Amino acid sequence: MRRRRLAWSVLGAGLAVVVATVALWPVYVRPRTDPLAPADAVLVLGGAHDGREQLGLRLARDGYAPRVVFSDPYENSVMLNRICHGGYSFEVLCFDPSPRTTRGEGRELARLARAHNWRRVIVVTFTPHISRARYILRKCWDGELLFIDPEPDLSLPRWAYDYAYQSVGYAKAFFEDC
């Protein structure tokens, strides 16, 4: 009897994982991204150095925006320090979000957009974060947001981690304002 109950529990848990994976696939694995268009700024959200910084710089170099804004919540990132103090033909702004979360990044986006009358911003983050970042940044600013990502190659364990992490982040964001 005990083994049968354990078998049913394991089967139920496995089924729940499969259903959650399939249901959240379009949210985390294939989120909606946007076609590129000229913008007032490119905002690069903080996170793993997975190519997003280079993509943000490339977009400005290619003329999509006259400035790139980098979230720099790191204590001592050599890469961000170099980027934030480098000489570019376009403007580079760096900020430490408060709090050091997507919510803090959304607050700074809203502050900068109001101060400079921005109407459209290209947001660069990584694939599993796009949907949640869109949800949070929309709470902070009602301008047009175009989301793209550097399409990093993530391992299966990393995907599993991000499914859980982003889901908890969504739940938290649901109860928070900007």
MOWO-V125770 format. One record per backbone hydrogen bond with DSSP energy under -1.0 kcal/mol. NH is the residue of the N-H (numbers start at 1). CO is the residue of the C=O. If there is no record, write none. Layout:
NH/CO
NH/CO
This chain:
5/1
6/2
7/3
8/4
9/5
10/6
11/7
12/8
13/9
14/10
15/11
16/12
17/13
18/14
19/15
20/16
21/17
22/18
23/19
24/20
28/24
29/25
30/25
34/147
39/64
40/120
42/67
43/122
44/69
45/124
50/48
55/51
56/52
57/53
58/54
59/55
60/56
61/57
62/58
63/60
64/59
68/91
69/42
70/93
71/44
72/95
81/77
82/78
83/79
84/80
85/81
86/83
91/66
93/68
95/70
101/99
105/101
106/102
107/103
108/104
109/105
110/106
111/107
112/108
113/109
114/110
115/111
116/112
118/113
121/144
122/41
123/146
124/43
125/148
129/126
130/127
133/129
134/130
135/131
136/132
137/133
138/134
141/137
144/119
146/121
148/123
159/155
160/156
161/157
162/158
163/159
164/160
165/161
166/162
167/163
168/164
169/165
170/166
171/167
172/168
173/169
174/170
176/173
